[in-house]
Amino acid sequence: MDTIVSHFTRLKTRVNEKWKWVVLLCCGLLHIPLNGVMFAFGVMYPILQHEYHISATVTSWIGSISYSVILGGHFITHPLIERYGSQHMAIVGLIFGVGGIIITSFAPHPVVIFIGFSLCFGYCVNVTNNCAMTLIVAWFPGSEASLAASLMFMYGPVGSMIGNPLMVYLESMHGWRSAFRMSSGVMLLLGMLCIVGMKMPAEPQVNVELVKREKASKAVTGIMNNIKEQHVYKDPVLWIWAAINMTIWLGLMIPFIHLVNYLALQGVEPRYGAIVMTIMSVTDIVGRLALGFGLGALKMNLIYTYCPALSILALSNAMLIYVDGFKPAIIYGVGNGIGTGPMMVSAYVVTLSLFEGPAFSKAWGFTGIIQMLGCLVGPSFAGVVLDLTGSYHISFIIAGCLFGVGALLSLVLSIIYKRRTGKKKLADIYQLEPVAIESMLLVTEAVTVV
């Protein structure tokens, strides 16, 4: 009898080891059509503006709000995932997304697009992102979580790489409304197949450490009670980090919304603009791969990538005002993609390295708000400038300057980080046993949504 039980236990362990990769694959595949439509909004920009006779400012708000909902909606989403589970909430998110795209395809007025695309579809991407990260943390404990999250986020640029040229083709053959309806069908079919595999483990790793957390409960409670004493908002590092994120997100989303329209104003056909967006996605993937494997081999903190990455973004955006054709736009796409990759995936890890322990929760929440505001204001400002001046030049010059300021601030922050690192270990700062630190970080990792 014991032999049979032992055999089934080993079999269950092997199945779990295999199934976690199925979960990772499902989480990633789910986001290909979602990101494909979301990041193809730049292709839709001039089409919507022409059909509804709306200003560049209004059209920009459609995209800006959707990205802001993706970044800021976790305050609503996370409690719901805790209560109803990732799989159930992923279904809800998918319904929001498919419904929002269908509503948008029948929109008689831009207000309906705000409801369908900006709010419903934006919230769909937010929910599915949060559900996926919750599952990644549960299935890939410890150091494996970083690798799994990096692999999952690779599907974002893959979706953009496929979505931009495909949306141009479908729009030219069937019109944008039919293209959206076809996209919603793909989302529904692929989404439901993926969600079937998005199950929580029978024994999540976070629960395996419950005994350790119980042993360290008094110490962890002490940490939580000392949050007010840390005065994280008085730490200049937080405000430098917030300023860096503001400079990043004020300009980072502008190309995803405005680049195709900008190139069209320079005489570049939308189909070639979509190719430039695809090149951006490919080089984005290259940047992420180089980031993951290169820094992993060098054992460097991601914070050191910000200065060079932002410098590349500053240079590429500054040169964009001289782009007047398809070939120069390719050079821009390569540079912007390489610089964008690290910015998209490293904020969570950098925040965790700057604010270890309970200060991280406040710092990460504050960082999310800054990112949301920057994403909301930046592309909208570019639309206002286009309406007032008839050109994007001022917007891209300002974006380049902001990236340059962010690069300088990143250099300052890297120096501060290097000076602070190594002086005190986390266990020394809070005077806790290592098991208490491990448990506290496990709780933080489990309840924080990227």
N, C-alpha and C positions, 0 to 999 in steps of 0.2 A: 504493500500500500504506500509506504514511504517512497519507494522507487517511482511509482506512478505520479505521486504528488510532485516529487522532485523533477521528473521529466516535464510535466505540464508547467511548472514554474520556470524552468529553463526555456521552454517553448514560448511562454508568454513574454519573457524578457527579450528573446530574439525578435518576436513580432513587434514589440514596442520599439526596439532599436531600428527596425525597418520602417515602421509606420510614421515615425517622426519626420522622416524625409518625404513621405507622402503628404503629410500635413504642410510641410514647407513648400512643396511643389504646388499644392492646392492654393495656399495663401498667395503665392506668386502669380499663378495663372489667373486667379480671380482679378488681379489688378491690371492685366494687360489690356482688356477692352475698356476698363474704367479710365485708366491713364491715357489710353489712346484717344478717347473722346475728349477728355479734359484738356490735354495738352495740344489738341488740334483746334482749340478755340481761336487761335491766331489765324487759321485758315478761314474760319467762319466770320471773322471780324469785318472785313470789307463787304461780305455778302449780306450780313445782317444790317449793316449801316446803310447799304444801298436799298434793300428791300423795304425797310421800315422808315427810311428817311430820318434817321436819328443822328445826333451829333456824335463825335468821337468820344466825348466825355461820357455820355450815356452808355455807349457800347463798351467803353472801358470798365464801367462799373459792373457790367454783367460778369466779366471775367474776374475782376478784383474781388468781388463779394464771394464768388465761388471758391477762390483760393483761400480767402480769409476764413470761410466756414470750415475748410479742411484743416487749417491750422488751429482755429480757436474753438471748434465744436466739442473738444474732448471733455470740457467741463460738464456737458450734458451727457455725453456718451459713456464715459467711464463708470458712473454709478449704475447705469442701465446694464452694462456688461457684467458688473459684479452681481447684479440681482438676477438677470435672466440668462447669462451665459453667452459665450462668444458665438456659438453656432446659431442660436436663436436670433441674436442681434445682427449677425451677418445677413440672415434672411430678411430682417426688417430693413437693413441698409440697402440690400439689393432691390427690394420693392420700391424704396424711395428713389433709387437711381433709375430703374427701368421706367417707373411712373413719371419721374421728372423729365426724362428724355422724350417720352411719348407726348406728354403735355407740351413740351417745347416744340415738338414737330407740328403741332396743330395751333400754335400760338397766333392769334389774330392781332396781338398788340405786344410791345416790348415788356409790359408789366408781367405778362404771362411767362415770358422767358426768365425774368428775374425770379419768379416763383419756381418754375420747373427746373431751370438749369442752375442758377446761382445758389438757391437754397436747397431744393430737394436733391439734385445731383451732387452738389458740393457736400451735403451732409452724408450722402451715400458713401463717398470716398473717405470721409472722416471716419465713419462707423467701421467700414471694412478694414481700414488701416489699423484702427485700435483693436479690433477683434484679432487681426493677424498677429499683432505684436503681443497680445495677451497669450495667444497660443504658442508663439515662439518662446516666450519666457517659461511657459509651463513644460514644453517638450525639450527645450535645450537649456538646461541649467548651467550656471556658472559661465566659464569662458566660452562655451559653445554658443551662447546666446548672441554674442557679437558677430561671430561668423555667420550664423543663421540669419540674423537681421540684415547683414550686408548682402547676402545672397538673395533674400526676399526683395530688398529695395532695388536690386538690379532689374526687376521686372518693370519698374516705373519708366526708365528710359527706353526699354524694349517696346513698351506700349506706345510711347511717343514716336519711336522710330517707325513703327508700323502704321500708327494712326494718322499721321500727317499726310503721307502720300495716298493712303487708302481713302481718306476723307475727300481729298481733291478729286480722286478718280470717281468716287460714288456721286459726289456733288455734280461733276460735269456730265455724268451719264444719266442720273436720275433726279437731280435736285437735292438741296440740303435737307429738306423735310423727309424725303424717302431715305436718304442716307442715315438720318437720325433714327428712323424706325427700324432699319436693318441693324443698326448698331445696338438698339435696345433688345432685339431678338437674340443677337450673339451674347450680349450681357446676361440675359435671362438663362439661356441654355447652358453656357459655360459656367455661369455663376452657380447655378443649382448643382451641377456636377461637382464643382469644387467644394461647395459648402458641405456636401455629404461627407467629404473626407476631413473637414475641419472640426475634429472632435478633440475635446480635452482628454489628456491621459487619465486612465483609471486611478492612478496614484500620482498626481502632480508632484514634481520634485520639491515645490515649495512646501508641501505638506510633509514630506519626508523629514524636513528640518524642524518640524513642530516641537519635538522634544528639546532640541537645542534652544529654541526661542523661549520655551517655557522656563528652562533653566536660567536664561538670561533676561527674563521678563522684568525683574526689578531694575536691572541696569538699563534696559531699553526704555522703560518708563522714565527713568531718570533723564535719558537723552531727550526724549520728547518734551519733557517739562522744561528742559533748558533751551528750547528753541528761542524763546524770547530773549534769553540772556546772550545769544550769539550776535544779535543785532546785524543780521545778514544785510539788511538794507542800508546799513551805515558803512559797509565794506566797499571801498572804492573799486575793488575788482568787479563787483556786481555791476556797477554803473559803467565801467569800461566795457565789460562784456555786453551789456545792454546796448551801448552806443555802437559797438561792432555789429550786432545783429540788426540794428536799425539801418545802418548804412548798407548792409547786405540786402535786406528784404525790401528796401525802398526801390532798388534797381534790379533785383534778381528776376522778378516775374515780368518785367517790361518786355523782353524779347518774346516770351511765350504768348503774349497777347498782341503785341504791336509789330513784331519783326516782319511778318508776311505783308502787312499793310504798308510798312515803311518801304520795303523793297518794291512793292507795286507802284508806289509813288516815284520810285527811281527807274521805273520802266521794266522791272523784272516780273515776269508772269507768276501768278500764284503757285503754279505747279513747280516752278523752280524755287520759289520761296519755301515750299514744303520740303524740297530736297535739302535746302540749307538747314531746316529744322531737324531733318533726319540725321544730317551730319553732326549737328549739335548733340543729338541723342547718342550717336555712336561714340563720339569723343567723350561724352559724359560717362558712358560705360567704361571706356578706357581709363578715365581719371579715377573712377571708383575702384577698379581693379588694381591700378597702380597704388592707390591709397591703401587698400587693404593689405596687399602682399608686400609692398615696399616698406611701409611703416611697421608691419608685423615683423619683418626680417630685421629691421634696424632697431626695433623696440623703442620707437619714439612716440611721444604723445601727439594726438591729432591737432593740438593747438598750434604746433609748429607749421602746419600746412596752410593756415589762414593767411599769413602775410604773403607768401608767393602766389597762392590762388587768387587772392583779392588784387594783387598787382597785375596778374594776367587779365582779370576782368576789367580793371581800370584801363589797361592799354587797349583791349579789344573794343570796349565801348567808346573810347575816345577816337579810335580810328574808324568807327562805323560811319561817322559823318562824311568820310571820304569814299565810302562804298557807293559806287554808281552802277554796278553790274553784278552778274551772277558769280563770276570767278572771284572778285574781291570779297564777296559775301561768304564764299566757302572758307576763306582764311579767317574771317570773323567767326564763323560757325565752329571751326576747330578750336580756336582760342577760348571762345565763350563756353564751349562744352567742357573743356579740360578744367577751366576755373570753376564751373558750376558744380561738377560732381562732388568734390569734397564738401561744399557748402550744404548740399542736400542731405548728407548722411551723418555728419560729424557733430552737430550741435548738441545732441543728447550726451554723447560720450565726453565732449569737452566740458560741458556744464557739470557733469558728474566728477570730473577730475579737478575742477576748480572749487567745487563746493561739496566736499565729502560729508556724509552723514546727513543729519536732519536738515541742515541748511540747504541741501540739494533740492528738497521739495519746493521750498519757497522760490529758490533761484530759477528752477526749471519752469514753474508756473509763470513767473515774471517774464522769463525769456519768451515763452509762448505768446504772451500778450504783445510783447514788442514785435515779434515776427508777424503776428496777425495785423497789427496796425501798419507796419511797413508795407506789407503785401496789399493792404487796402488802399493806402495813399499813393504809393509809387506809380502803378499803372494808370490810376485815375488821373494823377497829375499829368502824365504824358498825354492823355486824351484831352485834357483842358488846354495844354500847350499847343496841341495840334489844331484845335478849334480856333485859338487866338492868333496863331502865327502861320498856320498852314504847313508847318514843318516839325519834324521830330528832333532837329539838331540840338536845341536847348535841352531837351529831356535826356538825350544820350550823353551830352557833355556833363550835365549835372550828375547823372548816374556814374560816369567815369570818375568824376571828382569824389563822389561819395565812396566809391570802392577804394580810391587812393587813400582817403582819410581812414577807412576801415583797415587798410593794410598797415598804416602807421600805428594805429591803435592796437592792432594785433601784434605788432613787433614789441610794443610796450608791454602788453599783457604776457607775451612769451617770456620776457625778461623777468617780470614779477613772478610768474609761475616758476621759473627756474630757481629763483632765489628762495621761494617758499618751500619748494619741494625738497624733501630730505631732512629738513630741520626737525620736523616732528612727524612721527607716524600717527596714523589715525587712532590707534589704541592708546597712544601716549596722550593725545589731545583730550580724549574723553575719560581717560583713566579707567578703561574697561578691559576685561579679559577678551582675548581674540574671539572666543565663541560668541560673545555679546555683539561684537562688531560685525561678525559674519551674519548673525541673525538679523541685526538691524538693517544691513545692506540688502539682505534677501527680501525683507519686507518692503523696502523702498523700491527694489527692482520689480517686485510682483505687482505693486499698486500703481506704478508710474507708467503712463501710456505715452508712447513715442508718436 
